[in-house]
Amino acid sequence: MKALVIEKNDLRHNIKRIKEFINPNNNNVKIIAVIKGNGYGLGLIEYAKFLIDNGIDFFAVASFDEAITLRKNGIKEQILMLSSTADPKEVEELIKNDIILTIGSKEAGIVANEVSKQLQRQVQIHLKIDTGFGRYGFMYDKPEEIINAIKQFTNLKIVGTYSHYSVAFAKNANFTKKQFERFMEVVGILKQNQIETGMLHICNSSAALKFTSQHLDAVRIGSAFLGRIIVPNKIGLRKIGYLKTNIYEIKELEKGNNIGYSNSFKTKKLTKIAILPCGYSDGVNVKVDKDMFRLIDKIRYIVHETKGLFQNQYLYVKINEKKCKILGRVGMCHIAVDITGKDIKLTDVAQIPINPIYVNSNIERIYN
Ligand SMILES: *Cc1c(COP(=O)(O)O)cnc(C)c1O
């Protein structure tokens, strides 16, 4: 018995807080819910339906499969495909399924334009401007190329124009500010050239929380719905998601026994442990590798790890509302936790705090 549990109350709370924060006076900033990556791990379809029940009517996804899967499962709301594909077969399928396309290059636009002519259907698109991320998008500093490309998109209707921030989460806002200015400048030039830009959007979760003056017509919210943000949590978002598992074995180890791979942990006294059938293959203690390209990142990493050591931060799970420390290394499918002196039985259930995004998509999701 293993499942990712999503507390509906907490998720509802987060959605409500975000809505209130984005639209304090009903000022009509559209909230686009980004549900890429299996809905940040919450389960694409279940999560989409939950969001709809809570008033969300606009989604964004990053892959062809996610867009089509949503439609196949009866999701009728607006869906923006965030990736700019130039694959004619994919584009055709997306258009047939009424997905709003992102067009980030002349080539992608020409493909969409051709397919749209063949299907005799006008296609809704959002233009993507690269203001310094270095991924999809027309370069902000070559507006004449954008204008010339758009002239060829006779069958495409621009219903939105957007860009994406690369460091909105950082304390230093200089680059984000620069990206915003670059974006607004391009938008200005497009308008001067009588090009309809449609709805404008640039903020992800971090930017939406930090820079209210940049909300424009819409914000794209992903991680904030899960309460997993790295900017200050000033609106009281709650962390969503924990892994639930039963206990497979309980035993006592005398002082001096080893626990786990690498013999990195030895018991210092008589220790009672519980073995849980979860490990990093389920997403336990999986972290994204730190960037180590720049010297400053290496130094930051060392400082962070050293701080953690002194503050005695450890990984824990909860059993019967009691915190139990994880002992030894996390294995692929198992962990051992310290239950010394605690009234814990084989029939009890353990809760492991976890970021849902890392939880294997074949593990059941339970909306509790
Ligand atoms: C993932 C993504 C988002 C959402 O980012 P969060 O920080 O999770 O809110 C917004 N826009 C684009 C283009 C994305 O790829």
The ligand as an SDF file (V2000), in Angstrom:
LIG
                    3D

 15 15  0  0  0  0  0  0  0  0999 V2000
    6.6900   25.8230  -15.9610 C   0  0  0  0  0  0  0  0  0  0  0  0
    6.3160   27.0950  -16.5610 C   0  0  0  0  0  0  0  0  0  0  0  0
    5.5740   28.0310  -15.8280 C   0  0  0  0  0  0  0  0  0  0  0  0
    5.1650   27.8280  -14.3890 C   0  0  0  0  0  0  0  0  0  0  0  0
    6.2700   28.0140  -13.5460 O   0  0  0  0  0  0  0  0  0  0  0  0
    6.1230   27.9820  -11.9610 P   0  0  0  0  0  0  0  0  0  0  0  0
    7.3580   28.6200  -11.4910 O   0  0  0  0  0  0  0  0  0  0  0  0
    6.0120   26.5540  -11.5730 O   0  0  0  0  0  0  0  0  0  0  0  0
    4.9090   28.7490  -11.6320 O   0  0  0  0  0  0  0  0  0  0  0  0
    5.2010   29.2000  -16.4670 C   0  0  0  0  0  0  0  0  0  0  0  0
    5.5450   29.4360  -17.7470 N   0  0  0  0  0  0  0  0  0  0  0  0
    6.2650   28.5640  -18.4780 C   0  0  0  0  0  0  0  0  0  0  0  0
    6.6080   28.8990  -19.8920 C   0  0  0  0  0  0  0  0  0  0  0  0
    6.6860   27.3770  -17.9070 C   0  0  0  0  0  0  0  0  0  0  0  0
    7.4090   26.5210  -18.6240 O   0  0  0  0  0  0  0  0  0  0  0  0
  1  2  1  0
  2  3  1  0
  2 14  2  0
  3  4  1  0
  3 10  2  0
  4  5  1  0
  5  6  1  0
  6  7  2  0
  6  8  1  0
  6  9  1  0
 10 11  1  0
 11 12  2  0
 12 13  1  0
 12 14  1  0
 14 15  1  0
M  END
$$$$
